[in-house]
Amino acid sequence: MKEWLIVLLCCVCSVAMLAYAQTADEGYQMARVVSFERSAANAQHLTDSDNYKISMRIGDTVYACRATAPAAVFIDWTTGKEFPAKLNGKILLVKNPNGQVEELNIVGKKAAK
């Protein structure tokens, strides 16, 4: 009888640890890509060639963002796709499917229609 109680207690502890591990990304919530477009390349500053204008919706707010990164970072980003995101002041931290966190600079926000 004691053996079964110990096994049951171990199972309950395992389930509790798994549930806690899933909440490790505290503060992240799902954000939907509302619009995504690549900005025109600047001939004078070639380092600015991979600029993007991205609008992300979290809850009832749409955030207009700008990002600079290689094209490979945003290969899977399309309108309507959802990513885990977290607000950090004027920066929106967004997790890619590979787990890498991208920083999007927030330039404006408005209520969603």
C-alpha positions in Angstrom: 0.0 0.0 0.0 2.8 2.4 0.9 4.5 1.6 -2.4 1.4 2.7 -4.4 1.2 5.8 -2.4 4.8 6.7 -3.2 4.3 6.0 -6.9 1.2 8.1 -6.9 3.0 11.0 -5.1 5.8 10.8 -7.7 3.4 11.0 -10.6 1.6 14.0 -9.0 5.0 15.7 -8.5 6.0 15.0 -12.1 2.8 16.4 -13.5 3.3 19.5 -11.3 6.8 20.0 -12.6 5.7 19.7 -16.2 3.0 22.3 -15.7 5.5 24.6 -14.0 7.9 24.2 -16.9 5.3 25.2 -19.4 4.7 28.5 -17.6 8.4 29.4 -17.6 7.8 31.9 -20.4 6.0 34.2 -18.0 4.7 37.4 -19.6 4.5 36.0 -23.1 1.2 35.9 -24.9 0.2 35.1 -28.4 0.5 38.0 -30.9 -0.9 37.8 -34.5 0.9 39.4 -37.4 -1.5 41.9 -38.9 0.8 43.2 -41.7 4.4 42.5 -42.8 6.4 44.3 -45.4 10.0 44.8 -46.3 11.1 48.4 -46.5 12.8 49.7 -49.6 16.6 49.4 -49.5 18.5 52.6 -48.9 21.3 52.9 -51.5 23.4 55.1 -49.3 23.3 52.8 -46.3 23.5 49.2 -47.4 23.4 48.0 -43.8 19.7 49.1 -43.7 18.7 46.9 -46.6 16.9 44.4 -44.4 14.4 46.6 -42.7 10.8 45.5 -42.0 7.6 47.2 -41.1 5.5 44.8 -39.0 2.2 45.3 -37.2 1.4 42.9 -34.4 -1.9 42.5 -32.6 -1.9 41.6 -28.9 -5.4 41.5 -27.4 -7.2 44.7 -28.5 -4.1 46.6 -29.4 -2.2 46.8 -32.7 1.5 47.7 -32.4 3.3 49.2 -35.4 6.9 48.0 -35.2 10.2 48.3 -37.1 12.9 45.6 -37.3 16.3 45.2 -38.9 17.5 41.6 -39.3 18.6 39.2 -42.1 15.8 37.9 -44.3 16.3 34.4 -42.9 15.0 35.6 -39.5 11.6 36.5 -40.9 11.3 33.6 -43.5 8.2 32.1 -41.7 6.5 35.4 -40.9 3.2 35.9 -42.8 0.0 37.8 -42.2 -2.2 35.9 -39.7 0.5 33.8 -38.1 0.9 33.9 -34.3 4.0 34.1 -32.2 4.6 34.3 -28.5 5.4 38.0 -27.6 6.0 40.1 -24.6 6.1 43.9 -24.2 9.2 45.4 -22.7 8.8 49.2 -22.7 9.2 50.4 -26.3 10.3 47.0 -27.5 8.2 44.0 -28.5 10.0 40.7 -27.8 8.8 38.0 -30.2 9.9 34.3 -30.2 10.5 32.7 -33.5 9.6 29.0 -34.0 13.3 28.1 -33.4 13.1 29.8 -30.0 15.2 32.8 -30.9 13.8 36.1 -29.5 13.6 39.0 -32.0 13.3 42.6 -30.8 10.8 44.8 -32.7 11.0 48.5 -32.0 7.5 49.9 -31.3 6.8 53.1 -33.2 3.1 53.4 -32.6 0.0 51.6 -31.3 -3.7 51.9 -31.8 -6.9 50.1 -30.7 -7.8 47.2 -33.0 -10.9 47.5 -35.1 
